[in-house]
Amino acid sequence: MSVYPNPFNSKVMISLNIGKGGDIEIGIYDVNGRLVKQLFKGGNLPKGTHDFTWDATDASSEKITSGIYFVKAVTPQGLQTLKLVYLK
């Protein structure tokens, strides 16, 4: 998994390369471990690279505050987490 740009100020691209097709889950979490926004869940995606965009909003479509966030991806191959920095 990779993210670009990081730090970001309006939106960030999350690129996920999965080696085995199946259900995946991608979520954005704050530093306290609370889910901020679910970007994708389920879907039986085929193997390959998949891109997701996050526009720095929460589940209610409200803009988030500046700070550190984490993107977590759960795939058939396991779990991966990367740090994101949001700067207004």
Sequence and secondary structure as in RCSB ss.txt:
>XXXX:A:sequence
MSVYPNPFNSKVMISLNIGKGGDIEIGIYDVNGRLVKQLFKGGNLPKGTHDFTWDATDASSEKITSGIYFVKAVT
PQGLQTLKLVYLK
>XXXX:A:secstr
 EEESSSBSS EEEEEEESS EEEEEEEEETTS EEEEEEEEEEE SEEEEEEE SB TTS B  SEEEEEEEEE
TTEEEEEEEEE  
